[in-house]
Amino acid sequence: MNVMTVDGYNAKIEYDPEIDMFRGEILGLTGGADFYGKTPKELRTEFKKSLTVFLDVCKEKGVEPRRNYSGKFNLRIPPELHERLAIAAQAEGKSINTLAQEALALRVAV
């Protein structure tokens, strides 16, 4: 993944060939904030500037900058995978939820 982190905030970085620059999009916000740069150093500087502006606007408007997550989401999977998950969970003496949490945590570990 092309992710840059500044002050606990993460941004997805992609190259835009039309303008020959990298574009960053700050993730997990209640609104949108992006930035551009040609080098990693420039990207980091612009990330900090964009984040500061976003946080200042949120503070001014009394808005929470980070999106809140409930800890719940629906996941649709093929019945065959559901069956394999259920069997694996039973074999380990765990719930499907616990098994899924462990797998997801491994996937997003930094």
HUBEL-V269924 format. One record per helix or strand of 3 or more residues. SS is the DSSP state (@ for helix, = for strand). FROM is the first residue (numbers start at 1). TO is the last residue. If there is no record, write none. Layout:
BEGIN
{{SS FROM TO} {SS FROM TO}}
END
This chain:
BEGIN
{{= 3 6} {= 9 16} {= 21 26} {= 34 37} {@ 40 61} {@ 79 92} {@ 96 108}}
END
